[in-house]
Amino acid sequence: MRKYDEDEIERRMAVDPELAREYHQVKADLEIAMAVRRLRKRLGLSRRDFAQLVGQPVLLIAQIEEGTASATMAQLVDIASQTNHELTVKFV
């Protein structure tokens, strides 16, 4: 598998809007995956117990944590609400 440096990725994204969109979506999904997993671990819950707490299927929690599914805003709001946390979105 070929490795790309950051400059090459930026150049490719500049000429390919679809690549740029996909790159940013994957990056966001992985950030969400890490945040959901950290929250679950901090609560000391298994995926099954966490899924039950937040009212989501275990498979969905697993897919979100693995970065293979994109969580909807409604799902993230539910997770925050059911765990007594605040969901914050910021543009940087």
N, C-alpha and C positions, 0 to 999 in steps of 0.2 A: 504494500500500500504506500502510495506516495505521500510525503509530508509537504505541507505548504507553510510558508512563513506568513506572518501577519500582513506584510506589504503585498504579497501576491494575492492573498484573500481579499484585501481591500480593493486591489485593482480589478479583480474578477467581479466583485460585487458592484463596482462602479459601472460596469458595462452590462451587467445582467441583473436587472431588478428582481427577477424571480429567485435567483440565487440569494440575493440580499435578504429578501423576505423570509425564505426558508431558514437561512442562517440565524436571523434574529428570532424566529419562532422557536428553533431548537434551543438556542441560548436561554430564552425565557422559560421554556419547559424544564430545562435542567436546573435553573435557579429555583423554580417552584418545587421541583422534585426534592432538591436538597432541603428547602425550607420545611416542607411537609414531613420529611423523614426526621429532621432535627426536632420538630415539634413532637412528633410521636415518641421519639426516643426520650426526650426530656420529660414527657408524661409517664414514661416507663411502661408503655403499652405495646402489646403485640399488634400486628396489622389487623387481626380479627377484632380485638378489643377496641382498637382505635376506630375501625370502620363502623362498629356498632355504636360507639359514642357519637360519631358525627353523622350517622344515618346514611352512610354510603356503602355500596357493595365492596367487599374485601378485594375483589379483582380490580376494581377501579383504583382503590388506594395503592395496590401493588403497581399498577400501570403508571400512576402519577409518580410514585417514588422512583420507578425505574426510568422515567422519562419517555415512556412509550405511549402515553396518552396525555393530551392537553386538558388540564382542569379548566372548567368554565368559571367565570366570575361568581356565579351563583354557588357552585360547589365550594369555592374558596371562602365565600362569605359564611356558608353553613359550617365549614370546618372551624373558622375563627369563632363564630358564635357559640357553637357547641363545646368549645374548649376554653371559653371565656378569654379569648384573645382578640385583639384588634387587627384587622387586615388593613395594611397600608400599601398604597400603590404610589410610586414616584417616578417621574421622568427625569433622567439625568443626562 
